């Protein structure tokens, strides 16, 4: 009701200006809604000189709703003179909304070379309306070498990718010979036999760097090189637009004597740039928070002396980093590849964790010293896969991820190098509750047997 009064009697905007009530003015401008062509724009024009950039931006946004070509010079002046990036961005957007191909193209061409990439992006949006125009195509294609990665991605998608956004019947399928298989062997050798785009989801925690008895490397570089080699293969075998989720944390190598310092390695932060380089797109960071009582006590010394520089917090968190195989298709495309009944059956019912801090108690195993909690695996599988998908853990450990997959009606593919851990997986995975289909009861193979299955 209040907004309708304002639209019919813009003088009330003047009243708010005079009262200097920023909050009320912002609220009003933000809720004006659609404006008729005969709306009196004078109050909005006055607000273009307001000292608050949020108010200036909202004034531009509302003026743009009028789609009035006579305002183009007003918007150009704002782009040229305003010192706020967000206000300039609204003005470029307003020019684009005018859809005047004769005047607007030349103006928007000018701002393709602006120093602010957000301005360039808005100019691009306005010009893409005239995408079939050869002059527009030529100007935009030159931005394929722009230093900003988002601009590069848009140009690639609009002009250089020949893909269909339609139905891909192979997307939900996975090779039968990989379903509910545990392969005993070096994951690098195993993956050489796995076809491209076979996996829907990978979730893993790589072996610690020289922190446990099951992972010894000559150097930290050798360790990172090993992970890079594995995760490149994971990228290859992952289906388009699907997820890779990596659980890791910084680790401490104890000092060899009192005269030496311990060494702390920031594993997740060193792996991240390697993943981006190979094509993974960073999506989210989830913090797995464990009770402090379960963490190694690092501050006992500080508790005694309380001296600055000696503080060391107890590590109660691990990083759960979410990546997606790079694609120009939206996640909606991936979802739409599934039948409606599978989508419905896979929906997450009831309460779910809404923040990126997941409080989950750790799990302790009689054989493996660092195992996934079942709850952590359950969340990952529910949030990032559909029923019937094939999910993968290249460092399977005690096989918790496989057990979770079985419980949630997904197929699993696991690899594990350690023989005693493969035996633990056999104990951990029941063979009686998966799909009630004898074709896919869990099987345990060495590399040679796995390769025979391929033939």
Buried (B, 14 or more C-beta within 10 A) or exposed (E): EEEEEBBEEBEBBBBBBEEEEBEEBBEBBEEBEEBEEEBBBEBBEEBBEBEEBBBBBBBBBBBBBBBBEEBBEBBBEBBEEBEBBBBBBBBBBBBBBBEBEEEBBEBBBEBBEBEBBBBBBBBBBBBEBBEEBEEBBEBBEEBBEBEBEEBBBBBEEBEEEEEEEEEBEEBBBBBEBBBBBBBBBEBBBBBEBBEEBBBBBBBBBBBBBBBEEBBEBEEBEEBBEBBBEBBBBBBBBBBBBBBBBBBBBBBBBEEEEEEEEEBEBEBBEBBBEBBBEBBBBEBEEBBBBBEEEEBEEBEEEBEEEEEEEEEBEBBBBBBBBBBBBBBBBEEEBBEBBBEEEBBEEBEEEEEEEEEEEBEBEBBEBEBBBBBBBBBBBBBBBBBBBBBBBBBBBBBBBBBBBBBBBBBBBBBBBBBBBBEEBBBBBEEBBEEEEBBEEEEBEBBBBBBEBBBEBEE
